[in-house]
Amino acid sequence: MKPKKKIYMTAGYNTVSLGTGRKEFNPKKPRPGIEHYIKEAGQAVLEKVGGAKNVDETVISNFMAPRYNRQANLPGFAPMIDEGLLWKPAVSVEGACGSGGLGLTTSIRSVLAETADVVMALGFEVQNTMKAVYGADVLAGAGWYKVRKKGHAHFFPGQFSDRAGVYYEKYGYDRTRKGMAMWYHNAIINARKDPTAQEYHNTNPDPFATAYKMQPNGKVFVDHLTVLDCSKVSDAASALVVTSEEGLKRIGVDKKDAVEVISFANVIRDITKDPTDPTELETIRRAVQQAMADAGITAKDLATVETHDCFSIAGIMAVEALGLAPKGEGADYVAEGKTAADGEVPMNTTGGLIGWGHPVGATGVHQAVTIWQQLTGNAGDAQINIPADRPYGMTINMGGDDVTVTCIIYKRGE
Amino acid sequence: MTYEERLENVAVLGAAGKMGSGILLLTAVHMADLQLQNKDKTYVLYAIDVSNKALTGLMDYLRVQVRKIAEKKINWLRAVYEDREDLVENGEMIDEYIFDVMKIVRPVDVMEAAYKANLVFEAVNENKDLKVKLFKQIKEHNDKVWFFTNTSSVPIHYLEENAGVKGRIIGFHFYNPPAVQKLVELIKTENTDPELEKFALEYAKNLKKIIVPSNDFAGFIGNGHFMRDALFGINEALALAKEKGISLPQAIYMINKVTQDYLVRPMGIFQLMDYVGIDVMQFIMNVMNPYLEDEDLHSDLLDTMMEQGVKGGQYSSGAQKDGFLKYEKGKITAVYDPDKKEYVPVSEFAEEADKMLGELPESAVSWKSTLKMKNKDEVLSKFFNDIKNSDTLGAKLAVKYAKNSKAIGEKLVSDGVANNADDVNTVMLTGFFHAYGPINNYFD
């Protein structure tokens, strides 16, 4: 949908994505809890917008705090960020890994409904409270509970492994693996440019070679994916504000330092059914097409895309869903370097889910923060060129196996 | 009796001890896996120990360890519990598996339970009279039972003859800790039933252990090497103290350092003695010594330490007790002085000792770094060659030590304890976690 009034996002902030790969991460030592992440991201944003007095409402995105952290009723954490949010509205939204995207559109809707001019959208997840073998149970909640029993121990890697298996069969194993290895390579190279990224400390001289050499082994993990094809377990929070034009004035931020939401789409698939075609992310395709149609643009107008690469194969399929490559050729498109930071359409410029991290409920918000950084020239070492003739940015956030998808198209404010 | 039938009813004697608890864990898991695949049978494992307190601790240990094992084989568990509709999540299956293992185990403080067993694992104190007494008692009430003894020193034929269990006993010597170390020394007597041997080999294979056959000489290969190697270390320290006019703690510190850093071992020889336990060492030497004709495997220093109540060994938590060395959070902070009957802080002599030993060659590698090394042999060759060509005291002590260690290994072969040099090396590599076998050409 194309907003009926101007909607902006600004004042983005990401905490460090903590987990394996970060030097400071030690699974044996106590780590910060959810309060730390919510406060750090929330307070950083409030400081950029002139304080809590300027914020009308808070939207918190999270997937499974009730299980990872034994905590529900998340709106109650808004006033903990700052007393200025006490007695004000807050809501929490959940759509598995797509929670962040839903948080953004919920915030947008509130501004469109004129119930708020400045909404703080904050997403978080703190997953390192349990070992991966138990975390897999929690994440499986993003699928239909009735298929959990017959699923893989690592449920979601199992789901996308099945997709990858069919894809290999249909389009060729080696060719696809090359594209997936390059996807990993770009994720690592890009993450090294963002100090908050989980793979920031990665020093592998040739990530492509490592990923290409590693063969999937069902005895150790899943049949068609290696661990390098998967995003990691992360603790982090991301936040920004969603505002009206008046709201932007109130917080004293120039339009040039904000991104404008050109269009957005929420598209949902029936969770109780299997995907029609395992080699395609249909919901993503529909969301992307809808958002681009509403914005009146094509994929050729995109300067950069943040897509939901929970698995490298999902990155490849997103390239096809975008129409950048025909079905079955997404892997070649990636292998040719066209999604790299200096490629045709740079994707996941701070590492995406595989490189930056995948703090589930925060991911959708993190994607928007990255687009805001890139389009406003605030991406630091990760900054890419934004061509004047194709100034658009896009985020694609997916919950579960292509179930809960949010696609948003942005442009720098003017 | 088939392999599976034999394992339907098993008893572990000394089940709550250091070795017994590991043997119990591995056996319980193996039996539980059989139980899950043979639902019409009932598998029972008696965990027999004199200490109820220790048995309670054993159950805690089992719960923690079985969880770790279950987490690692979650794919297998999901397949095994496929028909259990009530078990959906990994966590539920892991919990169920822990219970499935625990429910096989019967912790008891009475020996009579072993009368029903088809198989008895013996892991009681290294006391040959006690072992003979227990075997005799069980044998009188149980004519089908096979005995697996975990003795690390008593000749199996001695136990066989004195307990009157001809053909029904085999030495099955795990290394500490049994759940981690891959090695099992297998010792037959000339009477051992071939069926028993066959069973033992299959059981070891199912536990993913590496078997090294040892001939039936007191101490077998592992302790045959270690006890002599340790005694050499003790004597080297005493000689060094005398020759250089330094304190015994300082000399112990130096020999410990040489054996660890220069010889690339997981721990120095004195730390290893503490790990094994000074009491256990004395016990084993006492068992072995009467069988040795041309050598005296005995140390007055060990006797003195024992008299003064300094024994080493581990707490039930696995933490190291103080022995020759004093440990704080795993670090060596002081060395025992039997003359003063107190620990002397390392800081009092470390600087001087290190200076005396001299610098390590630049090619030095740590034991840990060799674990995943692909060109280990090449790296060790270079380092040891540099040591050979070095004039420092540390290097000289190291070369002497390594040569003696090799000679001990070769003697085990020439005495017929080990069948060949490879077996000696395998024992030291897999039972003691050495980075290289003692019989090598590095120092020639």
Chai-1 contact restraints between the chains, C-beta under 6 A:
chainA,res_idxA,chainB,res_idxB,connection_type,confidence,min_distance_angstrom,max_distance_angstrom,comment,restraint_id
A,V133,B,E71,contact,1.0,0.0,6.0,A-B,restraint_1
A,V133,B,I74,contact,1.0,0.0,6.0,A-B,restraint_2
A,V133,B,N90,contact,1.0,0.0,6.0,A-B,restraint_3
A,Y134,B,G91,contact,1.0,0.0,6.0,A-B,restraint_4
A,A136,B,N90,contact,1.0,0.0,6.0,A-B,restraint_5
A,D137,B,E89,contact,1.0,0.0,6.0,A-B,restraint_6
A,D137,B,N90,contact,1.0,0.0,6.0,A-B,restraint_7
A,D137,B,G91,contact,1.0,0.0,6.0,A-B,restraint_8
A,R148,B,V88,contact,1.0,0.0,6.0,A-B,restraint_9
A,K149,B,V88,contact,1.0,0.0,6.0,A-B,restraint_10
A,A153,B,I74,contact,1.0,0.0,6.0,A-B,restraint_11
A,A153,B,N75,contact,1.0,0.0,6.0,A-B,restraint_12
A,A153,B,R78,contact,1.0,0.0,6.0,A-B,restraint_13
A,A153,B,N90,contact,1.0,0.0,6.0,A-B,restraint_14
